[in-house]
Amino acid sequence: MGATLTAACTGGSPTGTANGPEGSPVPGGRLVYGLSADANGFNPVRDSFSPQTYAMAGSVIEALTVIDAQGNWRPLLAESIEPAENAAQWTIKIRKGVVFSTGEALDAQVVKANLEAQKTSPLTAAVLAPMRGVEVLDDHTVQVHLNQPWGAFPNVLATQVGMIIPPSALADPATASRRPVGTGPFVFVSYAPDNRFVVRKNPRYWQKGLPYLDQIEFRVLPDFQTKAQTLESGQLNAMATQRDNDITKFGALAEQGQYRVYKAAGMTVPELAFMLNTAAGPTSDLRVRQALAHATDRNAFIKTLRSGLTKPADGPWSPDSKWYAPGGYPAHDLGRAKALVAEYERDKGPIRLELLSVPDQSSMQNAELVQDMWGKAGVEVTIRQAEQADLIQRALTGAYGAIVWTQFTAADPDGEYSWLHSRFARPAGQISINMSRVNDPQLDAALEQGRRSLDEATRKKAYATVQQRLRATLPFIWVDHLSTTAIITKPNVKGLAEYRLPDGSTGRPLIGSVAHRVERIWISR
């Protein structure tokens, strides 16, 4: 299912459209937006994109497609995308009259160069593995040739592999990692690592009359309490939070008109999972992974750290998704966990496990709670903090045992193909986009069937098998599904609840947990 933003405790769901319930948008103003983590870089060809990266880089760089409120793809920089040869070939018509902030024109050669750069990038090549070539048909049309049918191909073009940067940025990737350039509503001004990322209005933006804001400052504030206090003091206009206390507190204040609380609805991404290294260390043994699953009390997480606001997860898709299939996940059973640990120890000795976490408060609380749970089963767990860029690098290279993890934000389940297929699993020390390194033939076959088919019933059956195999192989210990992530704003920040696409349809405003389209945000004065 697609994601929408719902405005809680505000007497209705604002639309952000001209002359709508929020009134007519007012141009101008500056938004200061608090994020919990920094980016690993802003070059979509070479840098790992987290939700925070999408929030910042997405204000500057746009993709060929975008996801609507129902989870379906729509054209953005593309004008249209049409399949042929049973979806083994796609023709992309590129929107005319679009220029980058550098003045360079967007055309077919630029799109071809970007897709080819993504195809050869060590980071993203796996995602475009089915792409065998890009042919320029005319100045604004390219034809993508695949080596197999790929019915959901346009969906992946809404992610970083479909984000388009100009030839000058492709030629200087290091600079593009720190000074992003794109066709987006804003242009880069400055970046101070672990501090702030500032953009200003793009006077060349192709959607006339947009953006409304003059400037956005994204401020990196890992500590939840500090971020909340900064919002209360007026130094922030908006913040993203995963802390249930913030949602409860500001939700009460929203009833008095002091704030607005926007929560994700219809999301399929888990709020929390623990990713396990299935290729190295004790977690390469299924018995250990089963023990960790049985030792994890999901309801205790929900009661202790979520104020009862979430539901237990048993896979990447929640029960409100049309792709969800129930059954087969290990129940909380400490006795069974201890027995599995004892069996392993008789064969191989004590289980010592390093658990990685970013240093923000919420992630550390999750790590400490599961450390206690796994410890009660007999597993010695050491928590190690790592900044987000280092944590992602260690995940990619397999230098970990377990990681506090969130992922699986794709609107279509095929978007998880390269994260889960053994084709993209590499030995520890090599970059592996399948970061858990799960290797299961039945899982692979189901992923292939889901990718190749255009029939929804066939695809649902395939993704039911995907869920069954994930519950059997346990590359992830699932905890709960997203419902405590929210964006909290001052009452004069408008236009977040609904995002209108260029064709007039309603878009999916929230990407992952913190990123959203920014061109229609405005501040009333």
Secondary structure as the mmCIF struct_conf table of DSSP 4:
data_model
#
loop_
_struct_conf.conf_type_id
_struct_conf.id
_struct_conf.beg_label_comp_id
_struct_conf.beg_label_asym_id
_struct_conf.beg_label_seq_id
_struct_conf.end_label_comp_id
_struct_conf.end_label_asym_id
_struct_conf.end_label_seq_id
STRN STRN1 THR A 4 ALA A 8
TURN_TY1_P TURN_TY1_P1 CYS A 9 CYS A 9
BEND BEND1 THR A 10 GLY A 12
BEND BEND2 THR A 17 THR A 17
TURN_TY1_P TURN_TY1_P2 ALA A 18 ASN A 19
STRN STRN2 GLY A 20 GLY A 20
TURN_TY1_P TURN_TY1_P3 PRO A 21 GLU A 22
STRN STRN3 GLY A 23 GLY A 23
BEND BEND3 SER A 24 SER A 24
STRN STRN4 ARG A 30 LEU A 35
BEND BEND4 SER A 36 ALA A 37
BEND BEND5 ASN A 40 ASN A 40
BEND BEND6 PHE A 42 PHE A 42
TURN_TY1_P TURN_TY1_P4 PRO A 44 ARG A 46
BEND BEND7 ASP A 47 ASP A 47
HELX_RH_AL_P HELX_RH_AL_P1 PRO A 51 ALA A 57
TURN_TY1_P TURN_TY1_P5 GLY A 58 VAL A 60
STRN STRN5 ALA A 63 ALA A 63
BEND BEND8 LEU A 64 LEU A 64
STRN STRN6 THR A 65 ILE A 67
STRN STRN7 ASP A 68 ASP A 68
TURN_TY1_P TURN_TY1_P6 ALA A 69 GLN A 70
BEND BEND9 GLY A 71 GLY A 71
STRN STRN8 TRP A 73 PRO A 75
BEND BEND10 LEU A 76 LEU A 77
STRN STRN9 ALA A 78 ALA A 84
TURN_TY1_P TURN_TY1_P7 GLU A 85 ALA A 88
STRN STRN10 GLN A 89 ILE A 94
HELX_LH_PP_P HELX_LH_PP_P1 ARG A 95 ARG A 95
TURN_TY1_P TURN_TY1_P8 LYS A 96 GLY A 97
STRN STRN11 VAL A 99 VAL A 99
TURN_TY1_P TURN_TY1_P9 SER A 101 THR A 102
BEND BEND11 GLY A 103 GLY A 103
HELX_LH_PP_P HELX_LH_PP_P2 GLU A 104 GLU A 104
STRN STRN12 ALA A 105 ALA A 105
HELX_LH_PP_P HELX_LH_PP_P3 LEU A 106 LEU A 106
HELX_RH_AL_P HELX_RH_AL_P2 ALA A 108 THR A 120
TURN_TY1_P TURN_TY1_P10 PRO A 122 PRO A 130
STRN STRN13 MET A 131 ASP A 138
TURN_TY1_P TURN_TY1_P11 ASP A 139 HIS A 140
STRN STRN14 THR A 141 LEU A 146
BEND BEND12 ASN A 147 GLN A 148
TURN_TY1_P TURN_TY1_P12 GLY A 151 ALA A 152
HELX_RH_AL_P HELX_RH_AL_P3 PHE A 153 VAL A 156
TURN_TY1_P TURN_TY1_P13 LEU A 157 ALA A 158
BEND BEND13 THR A 159 THR A 159
HELX_RH_3T_P HELX_RH_3T_P1 GLN A 160 GLY A 162
STRN STRN15 MET A 163 MET A 163
HELX_RH_AL_P HELX_RH_AL_P4 PRO A 167 ALA A 171
HELX_RH_AL_P HELX_RH_AL_P5 PRO A 173 ARG A 178
BEND BEND14 ARG A 179 ARG A 179
BEND BEND15 THR A 183 PRO A 185
STRN STRN16 PHE A 186 ALA A 192
TURN_TY1_P TURN_TY1_P14 PRO A 193 ASN A 195
STRN STRN17 ARG A 196 LYS A 201
TURN_TY1_P TURN_TY1_P15 PRO A 203 ARG A 204
BEND BEND16 TRP A 206 GLN A 207
TURN_TY1_P TURN_TY1_P16 LYS A 208 GLY A 209
BEND BEND17 ASP A 214 ASP A 214
STRN STRN18 GLN A 215 VAL A 220
HELX_RH_AL_P HELX_RH_AL_P6 PHE A 224 GLU A 232
TURN_TY1_P TURN_TY1_P17 SER A 233 GLY A 234
BEND BEND18 GLN A 235 GLN A 235
BEND BEND19 ASN A 237 ASN A 237
STRN STRN19 ALA A 238 THR A 241
HELX_RH_AL_P HELX_RH_AL_P7 ASP A 244 GLU A 255
TURN_TY1_P TURN_TY1_P18 GLN A 256 GLY A 257
BEND BEND20 GLN A 258 GLN A 258
STRN STRN20 ARG A 260 ALA A 265
BEND BEND21 GLY A 266 GLY A 266
BEND BEND22 VAL A 269 VAL A 269
STRN STRN21 PRO A 270 LEU A 276
BEND BEND23 THR A 278 GLY A 281
HELX_RH_3T_P HELX_RH_3T_P2 PRO A 282 SER A 284
BEND BEND24 ASP A 285 ASP A 285
HELX_RH_AL_P HELX_RH_AL_P8 LEU A 286 ALA A 295
HELX_RH_AL_P HELX_RH_AL_P9 ARG A 298 LEU A 305
BEND BEND25 ARG A 306 ARG A 306
TURN_TY1_P TURN_TY1_P19 SER A 307 GLY A 308
BEND BEND26 THR A 310 THR A 310
STRN STRN22 PRO A 312 PRO A 312
BEND BEND27 ASP A 314 TRP A 317
TURN_TY1_P TURN_TY1_P20 PRO A 319 ASP A 320
BEND BEND28 SER A 321 SER A 321
TURN_TY1_P TURN_TY1_P21 LYS A 322 TRP A 323
HELX_LH_PP_P HELX_LH_PP_P4 TYR A 329 HIS A 332
HELX_RH_AL_P HELX_RH_AL_P10 LEU A 334 LYS A 348
STRN STRN23 ARG A 352 SER A 357
BEND BEND29 PRO A 359 ASP A 360
HELX_RH_AL_P HELX_RH_AL_P11 GLN A 361 LYS A 376
TURN_TY1_P TURN_TY1_P22 ALA A 377 GLY A 378
STRN STRN24 GLU A 380 GLN A 385
HELX_RH_AL_P HELX_RH_AL_P12 GLN A 388 THR A 397
TURN_TY1_P TURN_TY1_P23 GLY A 398 GLY A 398
BEND BEND30 GLY A 401 GLY A 401
STRN STRN25 ALA A 402 TRP A 405
BEND BEND31 ALA A 411 ASP A 412
HELX_RH_3T_P HELX_RH_3T_P3 PRO A 413 GLU A 416
HELX_RH_AL_P HELX_RH_AL_P13 TYR A 417 LEU A 420
HELX_RH_3T_P HELX_RH_3T_P4 SER A 422 PHE A 424
TURN_TY1_P TURN_TY1_P24 ALA A 428 GLY A 429
BEND BEND32 GLN A 430 GLN A 430
BEND BEND33 ILE A 433 ASN A 434
TURN_TY1_P TURN_TY1_P25 MET A 435 SER A 436
HELX_RH_AL_P HELX_RH_AL_P14 PRO A 441 ARG A 452
HELX_RH_AL_P HELX_RH_AL_P15 GLU A 456 THR A 473
BEND BEND34 PRO A 475 PRO A 475
STRN STRN26 PHE A 476 HIS A 481
BEND BEND35 LEU A 482 LEU A 482
BEND BEND36 THR A 484 THR A 484
STRN STRN27 ALA A 486 THR A 489
TURN_TY1_P TURN_TY1_P26 PRO A 491 ASN A 492
STRN STRN28 VAL A 493 LYS A 494
BEND BEND37 GLY A 495 GLY A 495
BEND BEND38 ALA A 497 ALA A 497
STRN STRN29 TYR A 499 ARG A 500
TURN_TY1_P TURN_TY1_P27 PRO A 502 ASP A 503
BEND BEND39 GLY A 504 GLY A 504
STRN STRN30 THR A 506 GLY A 507
STRN STRN31 LEU A 510 ILE A 511
TURN_TY1_P TURN_TY1_P28 GLY A 512 VAL A 514
STRN STRN32 ALA A 515 HIS A 516
TURN_TY1_P TURN_TY1_P29 GLU A 519 ARG A 520
STRN STRN33 TRP A 522 ILE A 523
#
